[in-house]
């Protein structure tokens, strides 16, 4: 019975549960992806997805249509972007653990992102500061203990934006959209994520133009190789005493 439970058990039982539902991302009347996601910051979500997937950098405000089974985010592209998307149309069905499920070709899954050109210098002391700031700025994680976070850290200004989601790649897409919609250039700071680093997170970070990706988790071998090829600085264990500097370490300075 609850009255006989320890204080710790009672605290655990009071934890809220995160929402998760199907969110369809539709462009020009066709569904491009259906993601299992947290139903918040949806305007940021579709704008960021459109950017990181190379669909458009000028994503208009979506029409948000609620259904019994989920939410449909609908956007109409300008003719040039719509024509380009029609040539590379693909459909994804992405559970929370994967940002690549349903891609219909190996070349699409392993696409090489554009090379990062930003020349950012990030003090090594900012690594722990960014990690601590991100952990303080996750209200949904504090309530549920079950979501990922993605934040944008700018040297001299601190943590400017944070987005959360049950899917790690969704959180990053929401952050990307928030940056675009806020008019903040990703080249001026570092992306920091709470999750492990898989290749899709590296691809998305490079697509938005950020030159540094910090993570509290570990990377895959493919993520490191892709970051190296893209000119992206990848640092994992960002909040630890001895962080791991994997690629293009010249951007991390004493």
N, C-alpha and C positions, 0 to 999 in steps of 0.2 A: 504494500500500500504506500501511497505517496507520503503519508505522515511518518512512516518508518524509514523513508529513504534518507540517505546522507545529504548534507547541503549541496555537495557537488552534483549528485544525481538530480536533485530538484532543479538546480540551475540548468543542467543539460536538458531536462524535460521542458523547460520554458523557452528553449531556443526556437526561434521562428524558422519556418521552412521557406527556401527561395522558390519563387515562381519559375516555371518552365513551360513554354508552349511553342507550338509551331508558328514560325513567322515566315511568310512568303515574301520574297523580294522580287517584284515584278517591274519589268522595263518594257515600254511600248506594247503593253497588253499581254506579254508572255512572262511566265514565271521563270526567273533565272536561277533561283535557289530557294530551298525551303530549309531553314535552320531551326534547330531547337534552341530557344534563347529566352533570356529574361525580358519580359515585355516592358522595358523602360528605355528612355533615350532613343526612341525609334527613328526620329528624324536624323539623329547622328548615325545610327546604325546603317541606314540605307545609303547615306552620303558617303560614309567611310567605306562600305563594301564596294560602291561604285568606283571609288578612287583606287582602293588597293587591288581590285580585280581588273583595273585598266579599262573600265567601261566609260567613265567620264569624270572630269574634274569639276564639272559645273552641274552638280546634281540639284534639280529644283526641289522645292518642298513636296513631300509625298502626300498622296491621298491615303489615309489610314482607314482601312475597312475591317471591322471586326466580324468574324464568323463564329459559329458555335465551336469550331475545331481550332481556331487560332486567329491570326491577324494577317491581312494582306497589305503590304506597303507597295503602292503603285506610283510609278514615275514615268513621265513621257520625256524622251530625250530629244535633243535637237537633231536635225536630219543627218549631220555628219557622224555624230556619235552613234545614232541608231543604225546607220548603215554599217559601221564598223562592227558593232555588236552582232548584227545579223550574220556577218561572215564567220564569226567565231562562237556562235551560240552553243552553250552547253548547259546542262542541268545538274545541280548538286542537291543531295539530300544529306545534310550534315548534322550528326548527333553532337552532343556537347564535347566529346573528346577528340573530334577530328575536323579539320578545316578543308579536307581534300576529298571527302567521300563522294562518289558518284561522278567524278571527272572521267570523261570518256576517252582520254588519250594520255599516254605517258609523257608526251612532250608538253601537254598543258599542265600536268601535275608538277613537272620538273622545270617549268619555265624559268629562265634566268632573268632576274629583275634588272632594272637599269642600274648602272654603276652610280654609287653615291658620290656626289661632288662636294658636299658641304665640308668646310674645314673648321670643325668645332674643337675647342680645347676644353676638357672637363677635368677639373681638379680631382685628385684621387679622394680627397676628403668628401667630395660631393656624393660618392658612391653610397656611403653609409647614411648620409643625410637624406638622400633620395629614397632609400629603402625605408627609413624611419618615417618620413613624411607620407609615403604611400600607405603604410600600414595604419597611420592615424586618419587617413582620408577615405576609409572604406566602411561606411556605415552599414551597408548590406552584409558585408562579411562579418562585421561585429555582431549583427543580429542572427545570422544563420550559420556562419562558419563554413559555407559551402559555395562560395563564388570566387571567381578570379578577378583581378584588377589590372588595369593598364593606366599608366600616368605619363605626363609629359613634364620633364624637369628642365628648367632653363638656368644655366649658371648665372648667379647674381640675383635671380628672381625667385628661385625655388620651384615648388610643384605648382604648375599653373592649372592643370586639368586632370581629372581622374574619371574613369568610367568602369563599371562593374558588370559582370554577366556570368551565368553558369558555364558559358563556353569561353575558353581563353582567347580563341581567335575572334569571337564576337566582341569581347571587351576591347580588343585592339582596334577592330573596325569602328566601334563606337567612339573610341578616342580619336581615330583618324578623322571621322566625320565632325567631331566637336572642334578639332583644330581648324578644319576648312571653314566651318560655319562661323567660327570666332575670328577668322582672318589671321590666325597665328601661323607663321611659317615653321614647319617641322624642322627645317634645316638649322634653326637657331637653338636646338636643344636635343635632349636625349629621351628616348622612350624607355620606360621601365615597366616590366611585367612581373606578376607574381608566380607565373607558371614555369614549367620546363619550356625549353626553346626547341620547337620543331621547325622544319623548313618553311612552313607556311607563315610563321611569325616573322622570319627573316625576310621573306618575299614581301610581306605587307609593309614592314618597316622601311625597306628600301623604296617601295613604291611611293610612300608619302614624302620621301626626301630626307628623312632623319639619318644621321650618320653614325649614331651610337645607339645600341640596344643593350639595356641592362636587364638582368633577370635574377630573381631570387632562386630559381631552379637550375637544372642542368640542361645542357644542349645535346642534341643528337649529332652524330658525325656528319650527316648531310647538312644540318643547319650550319655547322662550323664551316664546311667547305663552301656553301652557298654565300655565307657572309664574307668569306675571304674573297671570293670571286667578284662580289658586288662592291668591295671597298668599304664594307660596313665594320665598324668596331663592335665586337661582341664581348660582353663581360658577364659572367655568371657568378652566383654567390655574392651579389653586389653588397649585401649587408654584412658579410663576414669579415673577420680580421684579415684574411688572406684571400681576396677575390681572385677569380680565374680570368685572366686577360687572354682571350683566344685569338683575336684577329685585329690587325691594324691598330696596335696598341699605342701608336704615337699620339693619339688624341687624348689619352689619359695622362695627365701631367702631375708632378709633385706640387 
